[in-house]
Amino acid sequence: MKETPKNLKKLSRFGISEGISELLLTTKNSPKDKRKANAAPIGITWKNDKMFLHLFKGSKTYENLTQKNYFAANMTDDAVLYATSAFYDLKNDDFRFIKITRKNKTISIPILKNANAATVFKCVKRLDAADSMIVHIKPVKFIPLKKRGAGILINRGFHSVIEVCVHLTRYELARDPMYIDEIRRRQTLIQRCGRKNDKKAFIILKKRLLEIEAENKKNEPLRPDGQTQESALSFFP
Ligand SMILES: Cc1cc2nc3c(=O)[nH]c(=O)nc-3n(C[C@H](O)[C@H](O)[C@H](O)COP(=O)(O)O)c2cc1C
């Protein structure tokens, strides 16, 4: 679906550019859930005039977007929100609901209270694959939330936190030590170039790594000498 020139111009101010933009997607949970809403870092792909999500089965975002047609893409440079929402649940208090009207129907959509801006998208087509789903999307409403802070952030510490989140989600699935090497390289950058919040986010990610390592240990058979494998955590000071 071709975007209107007006929307294309606006999208860049809302953190969405050609290629893949990693934003925090907020979706409404089912009324049965304890938490009202969910947030997770997810890539919005914009290629050849098409905009879509590639969602892997097993996530709450996947579950919610099989049932709901609307979600918000939140733009923020808060590294703690990225690290927390990638591996844990945010608090109900981190969200607020906005209302939009579509074809005389009022729809409430969660957004992050602390985002700089949010864009509401509609899911227009879903294509199912074995372990994932492609969701074609279309921006329907732009919500500026903060007057300042909508500029481009060029901080290697912040971007390294995003990279660590990605490598850790992959390590969580594949348990391949190569991801630990990648994380270790980014740690140096976060400590050297990052802001206070980027360093705080890295502590959350280290905690998650500790939990994964504890799961690994529990499931791992003892070696013949009675020892377990060296923990990936021993690489981190
Ligand atoms: C920067 C970044 C981008 C991500 N992009 C995607 C994506 O496009 N599709 C996807 O299924 N998972 C993606 N993930 C992984 C999800 O964020 C991760 O599986 C998360 O735990 C899902 O949370 P949820 O269960 O609350 O939805 C990404 C993770 C990061 C850190």
The ligand as a MOL file (V3000), in Angstrom:
LIG
                    3D

  0  0  0     0  0            999 V3000
M  V30 BEGIN CTAB
M  V30 COUNTS 31 33 0 0 0
M  V30 BEGIN ATOM
M  V30 1 C 15.3230 -4.0340 18.9220 0
M  V30 2 C 14.4810 -5.2820 18.8910 0
M  V30 3 C 13.6960 -5.5440 17.7840 0
M  V30 4 C 12.8650 -6.6790 17.7440 0
M  V30 5 N 12.0960 -6.9160 16.6370 0
M  V30 6 C 11.2660 -7.9760 16.6150 0
M  V30 7 C 10.4210 -8.2040 15.4730 0
M  V30 8 O 10.4310 -7.4730 14.4810 0
M  V30 9 N 9.5800 -9.2780 15.5190 0
M  V30 10 C 9.5140 -10.1090 16.6120 0
M  V30 11 O 8.7000 -11.0480 16.5860 0
M  V30 12 N 10.3210 -9.9210 17.6970 0
M  V30 13 C 11.1920 -8.8860 17.7190 0
M  V30 14 N 11.9950 -8.6770 18.8160 0
M  V30 15 C 11.9310 -9.5970 19.9550 0
M  V30 16 C 10.7930 -9.2380 20.9050 0
M  V30 17 O 10.9230 -7.9160 21.3920 0
M  V30 18 C 10.8450 -10.2190 22.0920 0
M  V30 19 O 10.5130 -11.5060 21.6300 0
M  V30 20 C 9.9420 -9.8100 23.2340 0
M  V30 21 O 10.1850 -10.6610 24.3350 0
M  V30 22 C 8.4790 -9.8930 22.8850 0
M  V30 23 O 7.7570 -9.4120 23.9970 0
M  V30 24 P 6.2110 -9.6930 24.2320 0
M  V30 25 O 6.0760 -11.1800 24.5400 0
M  V30 26 O 5.8640 -8.8270 25.4020 0
M  V30 27 O 5.5000 -9.3230 22.9690 0
M  V30 28 C 12.8520 -7.5720 18.8550 0
M  V30 29 C 13.6610 -7.3000 19.9690 0
M  V30 30 C 14.4720 -6.1780 19.9830 0
M  V30 31 C 15.3030 -5.9160 21.1910 0
M  V30 END ATOM
M  V30 BEGIN BOND
M  V30 1 1 1 2
M  V30 2 1 2 3
M  V30 3 2 2 30
M  V30 4 2 3 4
M  V30 5 1 4 5
M  V30 6 1 4 28
M  V30 7 2 5 6
M  V30 8 1 6 7
M  V30 9 1 6 13
M  V30 10 2 7 8
M  V30 11 1 7 9
M  V30 12 1 9 10
M  V30 13 2 10 11
M  V30 14 1 10 12
M  V30 15 2 12 13
M  V30 16 1 13 14
M  V30 17 1 14 15
M  V30 18 1 14 28
M  V30 19 1 15 16
M  V30 20 1 16 17
M  V30 21 1 16 18
M  V30 22 1 18 19
M  V30 23 1 18 20
M  V30 24 1 20 21
M  V30 25 1 20 22
M  V30 26 1 22 23
M  V30 27 1 23 24
M  V30 28 2 24 25
M  V30 29 1 24 26
M  V30 30 1 24 27
M  V30 31 2 28 29
M  V30 32 1 29 30
M  V30 33 1 30 31
M  V30 END BOND
M  V30 END CTAB
M  END
